[in-house]
Amino acid sequence: MATRNLIQLGNPDLHDFPTTTLEQDIAVGWTTLNVSATTGFATIVAAATYYYLLIGNYWTKTSEIVLASAKADTTFTVGACKYSHSSSDPVTYIPYNQVKFYWRVLSWGTDVLLATVNIDCSQQFTSYEYTWSTYYFFASTYYRSDTTAEESGFSDEVSFTSFTSNSVKKIIESGVRKAMTRIDENPDGVLGWNILIDLINEWLSEILTRKKKWQCLHKVDWTISTVANTEYISKPTDLSVMEFLYVNGKQVDYITKLRYNQYITSNFVQPTGIPVNYTIKNDKIYLYPKPDAVYTTSFEYYSVPEVVTSLSQEIKKEFSNILIYFIAAQAAYVRNNEKRGNLMEVKYNRVLENQIEDVTWEEQSGISVQTDTDNVWWDNNE
């Protein structure tokens, strides 16, 4: 029997595109959007210059994409709205209205179109269900279907072998089975794929409150260099806990912000040279002395877990078994099966504690940490 699988492509990122807001409520079937302003949106002079607008936000059930065929200072003329919308709802330019899903016999081989699907505005992802007993490798594109057709570049390729035992999809399916329930196919269901992905991301954030120094999250970053005559450098974006910092191949020692400030204020002119100390403030790495040239750096640190955005994404094997029981407990509670949820939560806590003990035992590593001292007091009576 064929196995049902799901491809998901994140909806287009709209952060850099112009946006405005509705100035009045919109009813079903309306073709005019009265907005606060259309400044920043391209002029529409012919069918070739029509473009799409997203009314509302992703994750909203009544959000929709409409084709704009005319623009004035405070209005858009669009195709008939399928839903009603409220005054102050956002209206945002969106470059595509559909997603195309392709399969390939060989990795990065000839593309064969599986389906063209309208972008699902009610979710962060647009999905397509397929049977991998027939297809092997998959990729997706965004597509503009009206007036002047336009297609984006391909997404990363996935295959049915992408869904390994540590993939997000397999972890979710295993957890839901242990909860003795099922995943909702309805995107508005209480236990849909996107809700379960959100649960995984919430857990990955929360796990650092239990233990920050997971060995599987240890990383080395060589991509950041100093800038001549600039006293600070950026941190790695995923840094959680610093272990070592090297500048020009030599270890740089940590000092407190207080000590750093004392160093730079005790000199009328801040000295320059190869840094020997660093501190962390203003979310940056401040170096002393100030670098006098471009020097390579090396960060050894514990990172934060990568955000999950795809069902084929791999979870660290140290986390996968814990996550299965976490998902099982949460899924059971969602289905109001408190007895099953309590049982899965007990197993989750047991697996979590065992993994913390086995994988993240205390060890001597890193450098000593300095503490701030504003005042020193001695007891002369001793």
Buried (B, 14 or more C-beta within 10 A) or exposed (E): EEEEBBBBBBBBEBEEBBBBEBBBEBEEEBBBBBBEEBEEBEEBEEEEBBBBBBBBEBEBEBBBBBBBBEBEEBBBBBBEBEBEBEEEBBBBBBEBBBBBBBBBEEEEEEBEEBBEBEBBBBBBBBBBEBEBEEBBBBBBBBBBBBBEEEEBEEBEBBBBEBBEEBBBBBBBBBBBBBBEBEBBEEBEBEBBBBBBBEBBBEBBEEBBEEBBBBEBBBBEBEEBEBEEEEBBBEBBEBBBBBBBBBBBEEEBBBBBEBBBBEBBEEEEEBEBEBBBBBBBEEEEBBBBBBBBEEBEBBBBBBBBBBEBBBBBBBBBEBBBBBBBBBBBBBBBBBBEBEEBBEBBBEBBBEBBEEBBEEBBEEEEEBEEEBEEEEEEEEEEEE
